[in-house]
Amino acid sequence: MTTSPYASDALPGGTVDAVVIGGGAAGLNGALMLARSRRSVVVIDSGTPRNAPAGAMHGFLVLDGMPPAEILGRGREQVRQYGGRVVHGEVASAEPAAPAAEGDPRFTVALADGRSVTARRVLVATGLRDVLPEVPGLARHWGHGVVHCPYCHGWEVRDEPIGILATGPASVHHALLFRQLTEDLTYFTHGTHLEKDIRARFAARGIRVVDTPVRDVLDNEDGSLAGVRLADGRVVSRRVLAVATRLEVRSEGLDGLKLPVEDLPDGMGRRFVSGTAGSTEVPGVWVAGNATDPMAQVGASAAAGALAGAHINALLAAADTEAALAAGGTSAR
Ligand SMILES: Cc1cc2nc3c(=O)[nH]c(=O)nc-3n(C[C@H](O)[C@H](O)[C@H](O)COP(=O)(O)OP(=O)(O)OC[C@H]3O[C@@H](n4cnc5c(N)ncnc54)[C@H](O)[C@@H]3O)c2cc1C
């Protein structure tokens, strides 16, 4: 799905130094490093960043409290300021093309609308998709009354009645973090197993446990979250529900790159595997941000993108040097 359109640059012809797939914090910061290194770079972005439902971004120095759309809007302008391009569109396929030389690969990246571009290197920064448990009424509160991250939204709901809708072991960790923010915390096991010793720890911290499954989520008249209705009909009022979502790497359209994917522990989702500075087993392809590091917040994602961009530039510089040597020529730049 392509939403939140913004002014799009033209897709360049010929071969660019790098295509960045995904224009969130990771992709834009990678592109910024490349553009400032005088690399031709194009970001292709479908415009659906993970934190789009949130009104403000928190926990990142200086930018704390700024709306996510404003951060990305400014980021796009900064990339453009150095000659980088940002194209609004969805990548439908990406695959290796014939290399220019040994160790200097090429890739063809095609958009859903049929346009395509050739790149020397690819940075994948497509982020992840949060998958909520299937509870009627839950999804419509995502990013507002239903949250996943104490560092992103916790302060804003301090001292409120909060519920943990358990999805697995990660929810126990969640409960202890949200207990730091409120004394009124209820843990809905919702069919998950809770060990006796964890129950004892919860009791010691005053965390109530409800084992009756949640049937649905209830709304106030103004549309905000009112609480949950249990399978036995009882209603438990809550202002906020915290849910540890399943974290699924956004890999649509990228199969042709053959990037290795691995499962996260406890069925928590899947991520692209990466190594030093976001490099992957696939020569010429890097990954940064939530696509490979599901726990990374905006700051960490941006930092990973920057590091990958710098690493790509370094390897391009080495490839340029090899090519110059092979050609036996000299260059003014
Ligand atoms: C509700 C919510 C609130 C959050 N609040 C905070 C907060 O307050 N502070 C904080 O630090 N973190 C917060 N986060 C986490 C934050 O969203 C992530 O850390 C951050 O978005 C990761 O950046 P990214 O660049 O890796 O991915 P994203 O920001 O998700 O960007 C990925 C981009 O890739 C694009 N894309 C994906 N597939 C394709 C494709 N095939 N073709 C083209 N484009 C594609 C998407 O459209 C998207 O624009 C929040 C998360 C959620 C869910």
The ligand as a Gaussian input file, in Angstrom:
#p B3LYP/6-31G(d) Opt

LIG

0 1
 C        3.298000       3.461000      17.161000
 C        4.779000       3.585000      17.223000
 C        5.363000       4.669000      17.874000
 C        6.746000       4.770000      17.943000
 N        7.279000       5.822000      18.620000
 C        8.615000       5.965000      18.696000
 C        9.191000       7.014000      19.457000
 O        8.479000       7.801000      20.097000
 N       10.529000       7.099000      19.499000
 C       11.352000       6.246000      18.828000
 O       12.562000       6.424000      18.878000
 N       10.828000       5.220000      18.112000
 C        9.492000       5.063000      18.037000
 N        8.952000       4.005000      17.336000
 C        9.871000       3.100000      16.616000
 C       10.172000       3.712000      15.231000
 O        8.989000       3.686000      14.469000
 C       11.262000       2.910000      14.528000
 O       12.430000       2.878000      15.347000
 C       11.657000       3.551000      13.193000
 O       10.509000       3.815000      12.423000
 C       12.596000       2.625000      12.427000
 O       13.041000       3.310000      11.279000
 P       13.303000       2.526000       9.906000
 O       13.852000       3.550000       8.992000
 O       14.061000       1.296000      10.144000
 O       11.854000       2.031000       9.413000
 P       10.553000       2.881000       9.045000
 O       10.514000       4.164000       9.777000
 O        9.395000       1.963000       9.243000
 O       10.729000       3.225000       7.514000
 C       10.686000       2.215000       6.531000
 C       10.246000       2.872000       5.231000
 O       10.412000       1.919000       4.191000
 C        9.305000       2.006000       3.323000
 N        9.169000       0.743000       2.580000
 C        8.944000      -0.508000       3.068000
 N        8.909000      -1.421000       2.079000
 C        9.127000      -0.718000       0.929000
 C        9.190000      -1.072000      -0.454000
 N        9.052000      -2.351000      -0.878000
 N        9.398000      -0.079000      -1.372000
 C        9.566000       1.203000      -0.977000
 N        9.507000       1.600000       0.302000
 C        9.293000       0.651000       1.251000
 C        8.123000       2.311000       4.221000
 O        7.061000       2.905000       3.530000
 C        8.770000       3.259000       5.246000
 O        8.622000       4.618000       4.867000
 C        7.576000       3.830000      17.295000
 C        6.982000       2.731000      16.651000
 C        5.610000       2.597000      16.624000
 C        4.999000       1.407000      15.959000

